[in-house]
Amino acid sequence: MARAKLAWADRPAAEFETSPAMSILVSVQRAGLPLRHDCGGKAQCGTCRVRLVSGRLSPMGERERLRLAAVSAGDGVRLACQARPGSDVELEAVMPLVRDSDAAQLKG
């Protein structure tokens, strides 16, 4: 098992266990932590983007590469639904937890 640390812009970072056998997104979900994934983890939306701060992740596949190109992701950005840890990792969530339209509805 590997250790992962995930930071969000609006909440304290959390640590959790992960494994090369599962994606970062699945590991986050198993730990009971939030990470936006509007398409359900199918590499179709790009909302589960994370920035790799330290450590190694699995090589990027073509599906992930195409989605990241479509959303103009920067260097070190990966899809949590596609990336698997290759070591202990430290990550930052790129997207807010709620959509702008959902946030507007919550404000009333």
C-alpha positions in Angstrom: 0.0 0.0 0.0 1.0 3.6 -0.7 0.1 6.7 1.2 -1.5 9.7 -0.5 -2.2 13.2 0.6 -4.9 15.3 -1.1 -5.3 19.1 -0.6 -8.3 21.2 -1.6 -8.4 25.0 -1.9 -11.2 25.3 0.7 -10.5 22.6 3.3 -7.6 20.9 5.1 -5.6 18.3 3.3 -6.3 14.6 4.1 -4.1 11.5 4.0 -5.4 8.1 2.9 -4.2 4.7 1.7 -3.9 4.0 -2.0 -2.7 1.2 -4.2 -1.3 0.7 -7.7 -4.3 -1.7 -8.1 -6.8 1.1 -8.0 -7.2 4.6 -9.4 -6.7 7.7 -7.2 -10.4 8.4 -7.5 -11.4 5.0 -6.2 -8.9 5.4 -3.3 -10.3 8.8 -2.5 -13.9 7.4 -2.5 -12.9 4.4 -0.3 -11.4 6.8 2.2 -14.7 8.7 2.3 -13.2 11.9 0.9 -14.8 14.2 -1.6 -13.5 14.7 -5.1 -15.6 16.0 -8.0 -16.2 13.5 -10.8 -19.2 14.5 -12.9 -19.0 11.7 -15.4 -18.6 9.0 -12.7 -14.9 8.3 -13.4 -15.0 7.5 -17.1 -12.4 10.1 -18.3 -15.2 12.0 -20.1 -15.5 15.3 -18.2 -12.1 16.2 -16.7 -13.6 17.3 -13.3 -11.5 14.9 -11.3 -8.3 16.7 -12.2 -5.5 16.6 -9.6 -2.1 18.2 -9.8 0.8 16.0 -8.8 2.9 17.8 -6.2 5.3 14.9 -5.3 5.6 11.2 -6.0 5.0 9.2 -9.2 1.8 8.2 -11.0 1.2 5.6 -13.6 1.9 6.5 -17.3 -0.8 8.5 -19.0 -3.0 6.6 -21.5 -4.3 8.0 -24.7 -7.9 8.5 -23.3 -6.6 10.6 -20.4 -4.2 12.6 -22.7 -7.1 13.5 -25.0 -9.4 14.6 -22.2 -6.7 16.7 -20.6 -5.9 18.3 -23.9 -9.6 19.2 -24.4 -9.7 21.0 -21.0 -6.3 22.7 -21.4 -4.8 21.2 -18.3 -1.4 22.4 -17.2 1.8 20.5 -16.5 1.6 17.9 -13.7 -2.2 17.6 -14.0 -3.8 14.2 -14.2 -7.3 12.6 -14.1 -7.8 10.9 -10.7 -10.1 8.4 -12.4 -7.2 7.2 -14.7 -4.0 7.8 -12.6 -2.7 5.1 -10.3 0.0 5.7 -7.7 3.5 4.5 -8.4 4.8 5.7 -5.0 3.5 7.7 -2.1 1.9 10.8 -3.7 0.9 14.3 -2.7 -1.9 15.8 -4.8 -4.0 19.0 -5.1 -7.6 19.0 -6.3 -7.9 21.3 -9.3 -11.7 21.7 -9.5 -14.0 23.0 -6.8 -16.2 20.4 -5.2 -19.5 21.9 -6.5 -20.4 23.2 -9.9 -20.9 27.0 -10.2 -24.6 26.5 -11.0 -25.1 24.2 -7.9 -23.3 26.8 -5.7 -25.7 29.5 -7.0 -28.7 27.4 -6.2 -27.4 26.7 -2.7 -27.0 30.4 -2.0 -30.7 30.8 -2.9 
